[in-house]
Amino acid sequence: MSPFRSIAAGLTVAAVAMLAFASPASAHDQLVSSTPSQGERLSAAPSSISMTFSGDLIVLDSSTTGAVVLVVDESGTDWISGDVTVSGDTVTAELKPGMPVAGYQVRWQVVSEDGHPIAGVIPFTIGDADPLPMAGTGGAAEEAAPGATSTTSDQIADQSSGAVRVLLVGGGGAVIAVVVFLLFLFLRRPRTAPAASDTDESATDDL
């Protein structure tokens, strides 16, 4: 194989590899379900909360799970009792007894299977109380946990940025593939013999 064809083949393999690995590398785990669920209105106070994700979460070490979960009311009181437990793709936490009729938010942050932190908010209510305003609206709930006030829209923004990265990488791979294809066509172009010079033609006429 000629050096030019070797280079073209190498560039083609590189472009295919970029396209193959771009999507998996940018995919983060997502919240699949929760108890209480998003916007659920409960008739009685729950004793615990749980969340299930699309992949196994990362546990940093035996003393640090890497997960932060708060269940706050309008006054900013956190109703989590004890440690937050991470087991595979599930996060659970016990709640203090005596939660009154009110609006609440589960504010969570975990470490995705790919090592990327993801966060969100799950609002729910007990009884006929009004829901808490989402973080960023200036309500008291926003001040309850400055380190965990990311909303579900942050997840959507994260996915969008990941999609943009995939498009950029994929677009770059497509450009490389086109360049390789054009180079291949150029190298395969039949070579024509150089035209005879005027001097050669004159010498032929004299003979």
Buried (B, 14 or more C-beta within 10 A) or exposed (E): EEEEEEEBEEBBEBBEEBBEEBBEEBBBBBBEEBBBEBEBEBEEBBEEBBBBBEBBBBBEEEEEBBBBBBBBBBEBBBBBEEEBBBEEBBBBBBBBEEBEEBBBBBBBBBBBBBEBBBBBBBBBBBEEBEBBBBBEEEBEBBEBBEEBBBBBEBBEEBBEEBEEBBEEBBEBBEEBBEEBEEBBEEEEEEEEEEEEEEEEEEEEEEE
